[in-house]
Structure formats: structure tokens, C-alpha cells
Amino acid sequence: MAKTKTRSITKKIMILFALSMAASLTLFFILFSTANYILDDIFQNSNFRKDISDPLVSRFQYYVTEKNLKATETFAIRDWAEENKVDYFTISRENLLLYDNAYMGKIPLDNTESEQLNYTRLYMSNVRFADGDADVFIYKNVERKYYFTAYAISALLSGCAGFVIVLFGIKKEVLYIVELGNEVNKMNSGLENASFRIMGDDELSSLAGAIEHMRTDLIEKQENELKMKKAQDNLVLGMAHDLRTPLTSLMAYIEIVKRQDNLQNVSDYSDKALQKAFEIKNLSDQLFDFFLVNSDAKDEFEVVTVEYAFSDYLSELCNYLGTQGFSVEVQELSWPNQNVSVSFDYIGRIMNNIQSNIVKYADKTKPVYLDTKCDGKTFCISVENTVSANANNNSSNGIGLKNINSMMKKMNGDCLIHASKSTFKIDLAITML
């Protein structure tokens, strides 16, 4: 199956930021260029600069008159320019530059190639000095703040536009993250209250899928734990009821034995008491097996040959049934030269359950059939018996067969039951390595 290709949200955001930055810079260039063009047009084609310059010229004329300055007294003139924070200041007479706040020398204005000087000549004003009149140009860059404002507004609008682009670009992902966060909060009140929608094919959808998988696994685990607890509760109640019957009978027989004087009667009732004691032991063994199989204890498995795993236990089963008055017919018995992973503790308990069920429910006048089969992958042991006519009078809680099935599954095997009114057959199948 081909691996599904997912889009990277990180790559998407990086591309989105790159596009946002390009759009922001383009918008900033357009806005700032437009603002510069408008401001340049306003300042150059209006009386703005003259309106700023005229009060300064009047103030400078008052300063010159008060100090009785000549046009060549550059140090005094420079002091005034610095005090009034003048950006550009020139004094010229008869096309000769007498003062420039950028430098101190005299420069002839005839045939000059300086566009700046030709431009300032349009805005010069006459000032009366102690040594005669001169043309003065005073420029204070108050429009700088308008250009800075235009720059700031252009940058702000461009930044906002870029932010809006990024915001709308990741809006779906942000809303999805908020949705996942809300669903996670719902899990505090119960796993079943949350539901993580899988949307898209990026890292967020993978995260949502992982959380949803974890949630369903936890729900399944909780349900299994509840089922297990219910099963254990039912088992304990059932076993308690099953134990009371033989225990009550045992106590009654012991009480009768105490009152008997005839030794034969004592022997008969003692046998009955012993039988009830065996029933109690069998029930307690089944209960122990159930909790052993369903406990969290670590199982110890060994890899051995099939023959080594089962031959001795099947021999013991045949011998025990023979001592109990049963005849065993082995139809086929073969041992493949392969290994299995087993727990000998489980195998022993399985065989004990099988022989106990046969003794309790099988007809002794009919043979018990035993055979083995192998298909190259699975080894199977089959045990079949005829059900006793009195078997229906005996109650069964079925826990023994449940224990056998659980232990076989832990050994990577299975337990198959074939039951009818007249026959009972159990197949123990285990996967070979």
C-alpha cells in the first residue's frame, strides 16, 4: 500500500509568510512613493516653503540690524542659524555666494551647474546688512515630519495588510486548533463527550487522528475493564453460590458422621463428605485459574518441541482416566518435528480441567477418544467423550472451559468446543513456530 503524502503545515506557513512579506513590501513601495509624490507636489507647487521661510527671514533681519552685521561675518551668522535650527542657509550678492552653512568659502554663482543653487535662487529674500543688501535663502525642513508620518503610515498599513494575509491564510488551521483544544477540554468530563474531526492531510490532521485513536482506545479499554469487572463480580457471586451447596452438604455429612455408631454408615457418609470436599477443591482450583489467567503477572513461556510439550501430559491424562474406570482409545498420535512456545503451568492446568470434566460428566461405559492432527502450521489435540445420562443433574458454571480458552490464547492457540446432548469434544490447537 502506497504511503499517503501529507502536506507540511510548516512549509505552508513559510510560503504564506514569504507571500505576505512580498505583498507588504510591494504595498509599502506603492504607498510611500505615492505619498512622496503628493507631498513633493504640495511643497514645490505651493507657498508652503515661503510661508515657513518668511518669518525666519524677518527674524534674521532683526538679528542683523540689532548686531549691525555685515554679510561676511559668517561666524555670527552661523551662530544664529544653529540657534534657530536652520537646515540650509545661503547668502549671496551679485551672483557671488557669500555664505553657505554647509561650508565657509566664497563661490561664484555664474555658470554654476548646481541645481540646488539654481532652485534656491527662486526663494531668496533681500536682507539689508551693514555693508549693503544681499539675497538670503533660509530653509528649515519642517516638512520632514510629514514625510516621516507618510513613511510610518505606509509601513503600518503594509504591516497590517501582511498580517491580514497571514491571518486569513492560516484562519482554517487556527480555528481547527481551537476546535481540537475544545474537544480536549471535553475529555475531562468523559472520553465519550469528545470527538476529534479529521480535516486535511497535514500535521494537525495527523495529531487529531492520533488523539482520536488514543481516545477510542481508552474508551475500549474502559469498556473492557468494566466487562472484566462485571465478569469477575458475576464469577465471584456464582462461585460463592456454587461453593455453598457442597460446603453445606459437607457440613451436614460431617454432622451425621459424628452421630453414627455403625462403622459402615460412618464410612459411607465419609465417602460422601470426601466427594463434596473434592467438589469444593475443584471449584477453588477453577477460581484460582481464572484469576491467574486474567492477572497482570508476567507469563513464562518456553520454546520446546511439540512432543516435549504435550506427550507426558497426555500420558498422565490416559493413566488418570484409567484409574477412574474410563477406557481411552488413541485413534492417532503423531509428533511433528517443530517447536511451540508454551507455558508448562498452563498446560498442566488445562489437562487438569479436561480430566476433571471427563470424570464429572462423561459416561464410563463409553470410551474416551484421543487423537492429534497437524497441518504443518497448527498442531491440534482432540479429546472426545460420551456425555453421561446423569450429567444434566450436575450444575456447571462453565468457568473451566473459559479458563482453558484463555490459557490457549495466551500461548498463541485456540480452544474449540463441539457439544451436543450425547457427545462432548474439545480441540486444543496451537500455532507451531
KOLDRENDO-844222 format. One record per atom (N, C-alpha, C, O, CB): residue in one letter; z, y negated, x negated. Coordinates in steps of 0.1 Angstrom, whole numbers, plus 5000, padded with zeros to 4 digits. Glycine has a CB too. Example, Ala and Ser with C-alpha at 12.3 -4.5 7.8 and 13.67 -1.06 7.14 Angstrom:
2
A507850574868A507850454877A507850334868A508550334858A509050454887S507150224872S507150114863S507950004871S508049894866S505750064859
This chain:
433
M500050124992M500050005000M500049884991M500849874982M501250005010A499149784994A499049664985A500249574987A500749564999A497749594988K500649514977K501749424977K501449294984K500449234980K502349404963T502149254994T501849125001T502149004992T503148994986T502749115014K501148924991K501248804983K501848694990K501448655001K499848754978T502948634985T503648534991T503448394985T503248394972T505148564991R503448294992R503348164987R504648114982R505748134987R502748064998S504548034971S505747984965S506147844970S505347754969S505647974949I507347834976I507747704981I507947604970I507747484972I508947724990T508347654958T508447564947T507147504943T507047384941T509047634935K506147584943K504747534939K504247434950K503647334947K503747654938K504547474963K504147384974K504847244972K504147144974K504547444987I506147244969I506847114968I506347034956I506246914956I508347144966M506047104945M505547034933M504146974936M503946854932M505347134921I503247044943I501946984947I502146874956I501546774955I501047094954L503146884966L503446784975L503946654968L503546544972L504446824986F504846674958F505346554951F504146494943F504146364942F506446594942A503346574937A502146514930A501246434939A500846324935A501346624923L500946484950L500146414960L500846284965L500246184966L499746504972S502146304967S502946184971S502946074961S502845954964S504346224975M503046114948M503146014937M501745944936M501645824934M503446084924A500646024937A499345974936A499045874948A498545764945A498246084936A499445914960A499345824971A500145694970A499645584973A499645894984S501345714965S502245594963S501745504953S501645374955S503645644959L501245554941L500645464931L499445394936L499245274933L500345544918T498545464943T497345404949T497745294959T497145184958T496445514956L498645324968L499045224977L499745104970L499444994974L500045284988F500545134960F501145024953F500144934946F500244804947F502145074942F499144994940F498044914934F497344824944F497044714941F497045004926I497044884956I496344814966I497144694971I496644584972I495944904978L498444724974L499344624980L499544514970L499544394973L500644684984F499844544957F500144444947F498944364944F499044244942F500744514935S497844424943S496544354940S496244254951S495844144949S495444454938T496444304963T496144214975T497144104975T496743984978T496244294988A498444124973A499444024973A499143924961A499243804963A500844084971N498743974949N498443884938N497243794942N497243674939N498143964926Y496243854948Y495043774952Y495443664961Y495043554960Y494043864958I496243704971I496643604981I497543494975I497243374978I497443664993L498443524967L499343424960L498543344951L498743224950L500443494953D497643404943D496843324934D495943214942D495843104938D495843414926D495443264953D494643174961D495443054967D495042944967D493943244973I496743094971I497642984976I497942884966I497942764968I498843054982F498342934954F498842844944F497742764937F498042654933F499542924933Q496542824936Q495442744929Q494742654938Q494142554934Q494542844923N494642684951N493842604961N494742524970N494342494981N492942694969S495942494966S496842414974S497542314965S497442314953S497842494982N498442234971N499142134963N500542184959N501442104955N499342004972F500642314959F501942374956F502442334942F503542294941F501942524958R501542354932R501942334919R502242174917R503142134909R500942384909K501442094923K501541954922K502841904928K503541814923K500441874928D503241974940D504441934946D505641974938D506741904939D504542004960I505542074930I506642114921I506642024908I507641994903I506442264916S505441984904S505341914891S505741764893S506341704884S503941924886D505341704904D505541554906D507041514904D507341414897D505041514919P507941584911P509441544909P509841564894P510641484889P510341634917L509241664887L509641674873L509041564864L509741514855L509141814868V507841524868V507241404860V508041284862V508241204853V505741384865S508441254875S509241134878S510641144870S511041044865S509541124893R511141264870R512441274862R512241254847R513041194841R513041414865F511041304842F510741284828F510541144825F510941094815F509541374824Q509841064834Q509540924832Q510840844831Q511040754823Q508740864844Y511840884840Y513140814840Y513840844826Y514440754821Y514040864851Y513640964821Y514341004809Y513640924797Y514340884788Y514141154806V512340914797V511640844787V511940694786V512240634776V510140864788T512040644799T512340494800T513840474795T514040374788T512240444814E514740564799E516140544795E516340554780E517140484774E517040644803K515640654774K515740674760K514840594751K514840584739K515540824757N513840524758N512840444751N512140534741N512040494729N513540314744L511640644746L511040744737L509540714735L508840664744L511140884743K509140754723K507640754720K507140884724K507840984724K507340704706A505840894725A505141024729A505241124717A504941244719A503740994732T505541074705T505541154693T506941204690T507141284681T504941084682E507941164698E509341204695E509541344701E510141354712E510341104700T509041444695T508941574701T510241644702T510441724712T508041664692F511241624693F512541684694F513341644707F513941724713F513341664682A513241514710A513941464722A513241524734A513841554744A513941314722I511941524733I511141574745I511441724747I511641764758I509641554742R511541794736R511841944737R513141964743R513442054751R511642004723D514141874739D515541894745D515441874760D516141954767D516441794739W514741784764W514641764779W513941884786W514441924796W513841634782A512941934780A512242044785A513142164786A513042244796A510942074777E513842194776E514742304776E515942284786E516342384793E515342334762E516342164787E517442134797E517042154811E517742194820E517941994795N515742124814N515242134828N514442264830N513842284840N514242014830K514542354819K513942484820K512442484824K512042554833K514742574831V511742404817V510342384819V509642504812V509942524800V509742244814D508642564818D507942674812D506842634803D506642684793D507442774823Y506042534808Y504942484800Y504842334801Y504942274812Y503542554804F504742264789F504842114789F503842064778F504042104766F506342074785T502941984782T502041924772T501941774774T502041714785T500541984774I501741704763I501541554763I500241534755I500141574743I502741474757S499341454760S498041424753S497641284755S498041214765S496841524758R496941234746R496441094747R495041084740R494841124729R497540994740E494141024748E492841014742E492241144737E491741154726E492740904732N492441254745N491941384742N492541444729N492041534723N490441384740L493741394726L494441454714L495841504719L496641434725L494641344703L496041634717L497341704721L498441654712L498441694701L497141854722L499341574718L500441524710L501641614710L502441624700L500941384715Y501841694721Y503041784722Y502641904731Y501941894741Y504241704728D503142014726D503042134734D504242214731D504642244719D501742224730N505042254742N506242324739N506142454733N507142514729N507042334752A504842504732A504642634725A504542614710A504842704703A503342694730Y504142494705Y504042464691Y504142314689Y504042244698Y502742524684M504242274676M504642134673M503442054668M503541924668M505742124663G502342114664G501242034657G500441954667G500441974679G500342134650K499541864661K498641794669K497241864669K496741904659K498441644663I496741884681I495441954682I494441864690I494741814701I495642094689P493241844685P492241764692P491741844704P491541964703P491041724683L491541784716L491141844728L489641854729L489141924738L491741784739D488941764721D487441764723D486841904719D487241964709D486841654714N485841944727N485142074725N486142194724N485742294718N484342054712T487242184730T488142294729T487642414738T487042384749T489642254734E487942534734E487442644741E488642704749E488442814756E486942754732S489742644749S490942694757S490742664771S490742544776S492242624751E490642764779E490542754794E491842694800E491842624810E490142884800Q492942734793Q494242684798Q494342534797Q494842474806Q495442754790L493942474786L494042334784L493042264793L493442154799L493742294769N491942314795N490942254805N491542264819N491342174827N489642324804Y492242374822Y492842384835Y493942284837Y494042224848Y493342534837T494842274827T495942184829T495542034829T496341954835T496942194817R494442004824R493941864825R493741814839R493841694842R492541854817L493541914848L493341874862L494641834869L494641754879L492741994870Y495741874863Y497041854869Y497941754861Y499141744863Y497841984871M497341684851M498041584843M498441464850M497741414859M497241554830S499541404847S500041274853S500241174842S500541214830S501341304861N500141054845N500340944835N501840914834N502540894844N499540824839V502240904821V503640864818V503640754808V502940754798V504540994813R504540654811R504540534802R505640554791R506840564794R504840404810F505140564778F506040584767F506240444760F505540354763F505540684757A507140444750A507440324743A506240284734A506040164731A508640344734D505440384731D504240354722D502940354731D501840374725D504140444711G503040354744G501840354752G501840464762G502640554761G500640354744D500840464771D500740564781D500140694775D499440694765D499740514793A500440804782A500040934778A499941024790A500541004800A500940994767D499041134789D498841224800D499841344798D499941404787D497441284800V500641374808V501641474808V501341584818V501041554830V503041404810F501541704813F501441824823F502741904822F503141954811F500241914819I503441914833I504741984833I504642094843I504242074855I505941884837Y504942214838Y504742334847Y506042414847Y506542464836Y503542424843K506642434858K507842514860K507442634869K507042614881K509042434866N507542754864N507042874871N507942914882N508643024881N506742984861V507942834893V508842874904V508142984913V508743054920V509142754913E506742994911E506143094919E506343244914E505943344920E504643074919R507043244902R507343384896R508143464906R507843584908R508143364883K509043404913K509843474923K509043534934K509343634940K510943384928Y507943464938Y507043514949Y506343634944Y506143734951Y506043404953Y505843634931Y505143744926Y506143864924Y505743984927Y504543714912F507343834920F508343944919F508644004933F508844124934F509643894912T508843914943T509043964956T507944054961T508144154967T509243844966A506644004958A505544084962A505544224955A505144324961A504244014959Y505944224942Y506044344935Y507044434941Y506844554942Y506344314920A508244374944A509344464949A508944514963A509144634966A510644374951I508344434972I507944484985I506844594984I506844684991I507444364994S505944574975S504844674973S505444804968S505044914972S503844624962A506344794958A507044914953A507844984964A507845104965A507944884941L508544904972L509344954983L508545034993L508845144997L510244854989L507444964997L506545025007L505845145002L505745245009L505544925012S505445144989S504845264983S505845374982S505445494985S504245224969G507045344978G508045454977G508345514991G508545634992G509345394971C508445425001C508745475014C507545565019C507845665026C508945355024A506345515016A505245595020A505245735013A504945835020A503845525017G505545735000G505645864993G506745954999G506646075000G505945844979F507845895003F509045965008F508646025022F508946145025F510245875010V507845945030V507445995043V506446105041V506546205049V506745875051I505546105031I504646205029I505346335026I505146445031I503646175018V506346325016V507146445012V507946495024V508046615026V508146415001L508546405032L509346445043L508546515054L509046625059L510046325050F507446465057F506546535067F506046665061F505746765068F505446445072G505746665048G505246785041G506246905042G505847015043G504846755027I507546875040I508546975040I509446985053I510447045053I509446965028K508946905063K509746905075K509947035081K511047075085K509046815085K508847125081K508947255087K510047335079K510847405085K507647325087E509947325065E510947405057E512347355059E513247435060E510547395042V512547225060V513847165062V514447215076V515547255076V513847015062L513647205086L514047255099L514347405099L515347445106L513047225110Y513647475091Y513847625090Y515147655083Y515847745087Y512647685083I515447575073I516647585065I517847555075I518847625075I516747495053V517747445082V518747415092V518947525102V520147565106V518447285099E517847585107E517947695116E518647815110E519547875117E516547735121L518347845098L519047965091L520447935090L521348025091L518347995078G520847805086G522247775084G522947785098G524147835098G522347625079N522347745109N523047755122N523247905125N524247945131N522147685133E522247985122E522348135125E523448195117E524148285121E521048205123V523548155104V524648205095V526048165101V526948255101V524548145081N526148045106N527448005112N527748085125N528848115128N527347855116K526648125132K526948205144K527448345140K528148405148K525648225152M527248395128M527648525124M529248525123M529848635124M527048565111N529848405122N531348405121N531948455134N533048505134N531748265118S531248435145S531748475158S531248615162S531648665173S531448375169G530448675154G529948805157G528448825152G527648735154G529948835172L528248935146L526948965140L525848965151L524748925148L526949095132E526149015163E525149025173E524748895179E523748885186E525649115184N525548785176N525248655181N524148585174N523548485179N526448565181A523848625162A522848565153A521548645153A521448765156A523348545139S520448575150S519148635149S518248555140S517948435143S518448655163F517848605129F517048535119F515548555121F515048655118F517548575104R514948445125R513448445128R512748445114R513048365106R513048325137I511748535112I510948545100I509748455103I508948485111I510548685097M509648345095M508548255097M507848225083M508548185074M509048115103G506548245082G505848215070G505948335060G506348445064G506448095063D505548305048D505448415038D505948355024D505348395014D504048475037D506948265024D507448215012D508848265009D509348355015D507348055012E509548194999E510848244996E511848235007E512748315008E511348164984L511648125016L512648115027L512448225037L513448275042L512347975034S511248265040S511048385049S511548505043S512148595050S509548395052S511448525029S512048645023S513548645024S514148745026S511548645008L514148525022L515548505024L516048545038L516948615040L516048365020A515248485048A515648515062A515448665065A516348725072A514648435071G514448725059G514248875061G515348955055G515849045061G512948915055A515848915043A516948985036A518248965044A518949065046A517148925022I518448845049I519748825057I519648905070I520648965074I519948675060E518448905077E518348975089E518549125087E519149195095E516948945096H517949175076H518149315072H519649345070H520149455074H517249355060M520249255063M521749275060M522549275073M523449355075M522249165050R522149185082R522849175095R522649305103R523649355108R522349055103T521449345104T521249475112T521949595105T522449685112T519749505113D521949595092D522649705085D524149695088D524749805090D522349695070L524649575088L526149565091L526449605105L527449665108L526549415088I525549565114I525749605128I525649755130I526549815137I524649535138E524649815123E524549955124E525750025118E526250125123E523250005116K526249965107K527450025100K528650015109K529450105111K527749955087Q528849895116Q529949885125Q529849985137Q530850035141Q529949735131E528649995142E528450095153E528750235149E529450315156E526950085158N528350265137N528650405132N530150425129N530650525132N527850425118E530750315124E532250325122E532950345136E533950415137E532750205115L532450265146L533050275159L532850415165L533750475171L532550175169K531650475163K531350605168K532250705161K532750805167K529850645166M532350685147M533150785139M534650775144M535250875145M533050745125K535050655146K536450635150K536650705164K537750765167K536850485151K535650685173K535750745186K535750895185K536550965192K534650695196A534850945177A534751085175A536051145169A536551255173A533551125166Q536651075159Q537851115153Q539051115164Q539851205164Q538251035141D539051005172D540050995182D539951115192D540951175196D540050865190N538651135196N538451245206N538851385199N539351475206N537051255210L538551395186L538851515179L540351545179L540851655182L538251515165V541051435175V542451445174V543151485187V543951565188V543151315168L542651415198L543151445211L542851585215L543651665221L542651345222G541551625213G541151765216G541851875209G542351975214G539651785214M542051845195M542751945187M544251945191M544852055191M542651905172A544751835195A546151835199A546351925211A547351995213A546651685202H545351905220H545451995233H545252135229H545852225235H544351945243D544252165220D543952305216D545152365209D545352485210D542752315208L545852285201L546952345194L548152365203L548952465200L547352245183R548252295214R549452305222R549452445229R550452505231R549452195233T548252495233T548152615240T548652735232T549552805236T546652645245P548052765220P548552875212P549952855207P550752945205P547652905200L550352725205L551652695200L552752725211L553752785208L551852545195T552352695223T553252725234T553452875236T554552925238T552752655247S552252945235S552253085236S553153155225S553853245227S550853145236L552953095212L553653145201L555153135203L555953225200L553253075188M555553015208M556952995210M557553085221M558653135220M557252845214A556653115231A557053205242A557253345237A558253415241A556053195254Y556253385229Y556353525224Y557553545215Y558253645215Y555053565216I557853445206I559053455197I560253455206I561253525202I559053335188E560353375217E561453385225E561653515232E562753565233E561353265236I560553585236I560653715242I561053815232I561853905235I559253755248V560553805219V560953905209V562453895207V563054005205V560153865196K563053775207K564453765205K565253845216K566453875213K564853615205R564653865227R565453925238R565154075239R565754145247R565053855251Q564254125231Q563854265233Q564754355224Q565254325213Q562354285228D565054475230D565854575223D564954685219D565254755210D566954625232N563854705226N562854815223N561954765211N561354665212N562054845235L561954845201L561154815189L559754805191L558954725185L561454915178Q559254895200Q557754895203Q557454765210Q556354705207Q557455015213N558254715219N557954585226N558054475215N557254385216N558954565237V558954485206V559054375196V557854375187V557354265184V560354405186S557254495184S556054505176S554854445184S554054375178S555754655172D554754475197D553654425205D553654275206D552654205204D553654495219Y554854225209Y554954075210Y554754005197Y554253895196Y556254035217S555254075186S555054015173S553554005169S553153905163S555754095162D552854115173D551354105171D550753995178D549853925173D550754245174K551153975191K550553865199K550953725193K550153635192K551053875213A552153715188A552653595182A551853565169A551453455166A554153595178L551653675161L550853655149L549353615152L548853535145L550853785141Q548853665163Q547453625167Q547453475170Q546453405166Q546953705179K548453435177K548453285181K548653205168K548153095167K549653265191A549453255159A549653185146A548353175138A548053065133A550653255137F547453285139F546153275133F545253175140F544453105133F545553415133E545353165153E544553065160E544952925156E544152835154E544753085175I546252905155I546752775150I546252735136I545852625133I548252765151K546352835127K545852815114K544352785114K543852695106K546152945105N543552855122N542152835123N541852695128N540952625122N541452935132L542552645138L542352515143L542752405132L542052305131L543152485155S543752435125S544252335115S543252335103S542952225097S545652375109D542652455100D541552455090D540352375094D539752305086D541152605086Q539952395106Q538852325111Q539052175111Q538152095107Q538452365125L540252125115L540651985114L540651935100L540151825097L542051965120F541152015091F541151975077F539751965071F539351865064F541952085068D538852055075D537452055071D536751925076D535951865068D536652175075F537051895088F536351775094F536751645086F535851575083F536851765109F538051625083F538451505076F538051515062F537751405056F539951495077L537951635056L537451645042L535951605041L535551525032L537651795037V535151655050V533751615050V533451475053V532651415047V532951705060N534251415062N534051275066N534851175058N534851055061N534351255080S535551215048S536351125039S535451055029S534251095027S537551205032D536050955022D535250885012D535450944998D535050894988D535750745011A536051064998A536251134985A534951174979A534051214986A537151254986K534851164965K533551194958K533451344958K534351414953K533551134944D532251394962D531951534962D531551574948D530851504941D530951574973E531951704944E531451754931E530451864934E530751964940E532751814923F529251834929F528151924931F527751994917F527851924907F526951854937E527252114918E526852184906E525352234908E525052284919E527752304902V524552234898V523252284898V523252424893V523552444881V522252194890V523052524901V523052664898V521852734904V521152684913V524452734902T521752864900T520652944907T521052974921T522252974924T520353064899V520053014929V520353044943V521253164944V522153174952V519053074951E520953264936E521753394936E523153364932E524153414939E521153494927Y523453284922Y524753254917Y525553174928Y526753184930Y524753174904A524753094936A525453004946A525953084958A526953064963A524552894950F525153184962F525453254975F525753404975F526353454984F524253224984S525353474965S525453624965S526853664967S527153754976S524853684952D527853614960D529253654961D529753624975D530553704980D530053584950Y529453514980Y529953474993Y529453565004Y530153595013Y529653324996L528153595003L527553685013L528153825012L528353895022L526053695012S528453875000S529154004998S530553995004S530854095011S529254034983E531253895002E532553875008E532553875023E533353935030E533253755002L531453805028L531353805043L531153945049L531753975059L530153705047C530254015042C529954155047C531254245046C531554315055C528854225039N531954235035N533154315033N534254275044N534854365049N533754295019Y534454145046Y535454105055Y535054155069Y535954195077Y535553945055L533854135073L533454175087L533654325088L533954375099L531954135090G533354405077G533554545078G535054585080G535354675088G533154615065T535954505074T537354535076T537854495091T538854545095T538254455066Q537054415097Q537354365111Q536654455122Q536754425134Q537054225113G536054565117G535354655126G533954625130G533454685139G536154655139F533354535122F531954505125F531054575115F531454605104F531654345124S529854605120S528754665111S527754555108S527354485117S528154795118V527354545095V526454445091V525154515086V525154605078V527054355079E524054465092E522754515088E521954405080E521654305086E521954565100V521754435067V520954345059V519454375061V519054475056V521454345044Q518754285068Q517354305070Q516454275058Q515554355054Q516854225082E516754165051E516054135039E516954045031E517553945036E514754055042L517054075018L517853995009L517153974995L516954074988L519254065007S516653854993S515953824980S516453694975S516953604982S514453814983W516353684961W516953564954W515753504946W515353554936W518153604945P515253384950P514253324943P514753264929P515953234928P513653204951N513953264919N514353214906N514353064905N513553004897N513553284895Q515053004914Q515152854915Q516552804916Q517452884919Q514252794926N516752674914N518152624914N518352544927N517452494934N518352534902V519652524930V520152444941V521352364936V522052404927V520452524954S521552244943S522752164940S523752184951S523452154963S522352014938V524852244948V525852284958V527252254954V527552224943V525752434961S528052244964S529552234962S530152374966S530052414978S530152114971F530752444957F531352574960F532452564970F532752654978F531852644947D533152454970D534152434980D533552434994D534152485004D534952294978Y532452364996Y531752355009Y531252495013Y531352535024Y530552255008I530652565003I530052705006I531152795011I531052865021I529352764994G532352795004G533452875008G533952845022G534152935030G534652854999R534052715026R534452675039R533452705050R533752745061R534752525039I532152695046I531052735056I531152885059I531152915071I529652695050M531352965049M531453105051M532653145059M532653235068M531353185038N533753075056N534953105064N534853065079N535253145087N536153025058N534052955082N533852925096N532953025102N533153065114N533152785096I531953075095I530953165101I531753295104I531553355115I529853195091Q532553355095Q533253475097Q534253465108Q534553555115Q533853535084S534853345109S535853325119S535253325133S535853375142S536653195116N534053255134N533353255147N532853395151N532953435163N532153155146I532453475141I531953605144I533153695149I532953765160I531353675132V534253685143V535453765147V535853725161V536353805168V536553755137K535753595163K536353545176K535353565188K535853585199K536553395174Y534053555185Y533153555197Y532153675197Y531553695207Y532353425197A531953745186A530953855185A531353985191A532554015192A530453875171D530354065196D530654195201D530654295190D529754315183D529554235212K531854365188K531954455177K531154585179K530954655169K533454495176T530654605191T529854725193T528454705188T527654805188T529954775207K528054585186K526654555182K526754505167K527654445162K526054435191P525654535160P525654495145P525454345144P524854285152P524554575138V525854305132V525654165128V524454165118V524454245108V526854095121Y523454085120Y522254095112Y522253975102Y522653865105Y520954085121L521954015090L521953915079L520653925071L520154035067L523153935069D519953815069D518753815061D518553675054D519153575058D517453855069T517653675044T517353555037T515853535037T515053635037T517953555022K515353405036K513953375035K513753265025K514653185023K513453345049C512553255020C512253145010C510753115011C509953205011C512653194996D510452985013D509052945014D508652865001D507552805001D508852855026G509352874990G509052804978G509752674976G509952624965G507552784977K510152614988K510852484987K512252494993K513152424989K509952384995T512352585003T513652595010T514152735010T513352825013T513552535025F515452755008F516052885009F516852885021F517652795024F516952914996C516752995029C517352995042C518153125044C517653235041C516352985054I519453115048I520253235051I520453235067I520853135073I521653225044S520153355073S520353365087S521353475090S521353585085S518953405094V522253445100V523253535104V523253535120V523353435126V524753495099E523053655125E522853665140E523753775145E523953885139E521353705143N524353745157N525253845163N525153845178N524553745184N526753825159T525653955184T525653955199T526953895204T527953925199T525454105204V526853815214V527953745220V528753845228V528253925236V527553625228S530153855226S530953935233S531053895248S530953785251S532453935227A531253995257A531353965271A532553885274A532653815284A531354105279N533653895266N534853825268N534853685261N535853615261N536053905263A533653655254A533653525247A533853405256A534453305251A532353515239N533353415268N533553305277N534953265281N535253155285N532753325290N535853365279N537253345282N537953265271N539053215272N537953475284N537253255259N537853175248N537253035248N536053015249N537553245235S538052935246S537552795246S537152765232S537752815222S538752705250S536152685231S535652635218S535452485218S534852435227S534352715214N535952415208N535752275207N534452235199N534152115198N536952205201G533852335193G532552315185G532752245172G531752205166G531652235194I533952215168I534152135155I533752215143I533352165133I535652095154G533852355144G533552435132G532052425129G531652405117G533852585135L531152425139L529752415137L529352275133L528452255124L528952445150K530152175138K529852035133K530252025118K529551955111K530751935141N531352085114N531752085100N530652155091N530352105080N533052155098I530152265096I529152335088I527852245087I527352235076I528752465095N527452185097N526252095097N526451985087N525551945080N525952045111S527651915088S527951805079S527951845064S527351775056S529251745083M528551965061M528652005048M527252045042M526952025031M529552125046M526352105051M525052145047M524252015044M523452015034M524352235057K524351915052K523551795050K523951725037K523151665030K523751695062K525251735033K525751675021K525151745009K525051684998K527251675020M524751875011M524151955000M522651955001M521952034996M524652095000N522151845008N520651835010N520051955017N519052005014N519951814996G520851995027G520352115035G520452085050G520551965054G521252235032D520452185058D520452175073D521052295079D521052405073D519052145078C521552275091C522152395099C521452395112C521552295120C523752375100L520852505115L520152525128L520852635136L521052745131L518652565125I521052595149I521752685158I520852735169I520152655175I523052625164H520752865171H519952925181H520953015190H521353125186H518753015176A521252955202A522253025210A521753055224A521052975230A523552935211S522153165229S521853205243S523053275249S524153275242S520553295244K522953325261K524153385267K524453515260K525653565260K523853415282S523453585254S523753715248S523753715233S524353805227S522653815253T523053615226T523053615212T523353485206T523253375213T521553665207F523753485194F524053365186F523553375172F523853475165F525653325186K522753275168K522153285154K522353155147K522153045153K520653325155I522753155135I522853035127I522053045114I522053145107I524353005123D521252945111D520352935099D520952835090D521052715094D518852905103L521152865078L521652775067L520452755058L520152845050L522852825060A519852635058A518652605050A519052495040A519652395043A517452555059I518652525027I518952425016I517752405008I516952505005I520152485008T517452285004T516352254996T516552294981T517552264975T515952104997M515552364975M515652404961M515152294952M514252224956M514952534959L515652294940L515152194930L513952244923L513452174914L516352164920
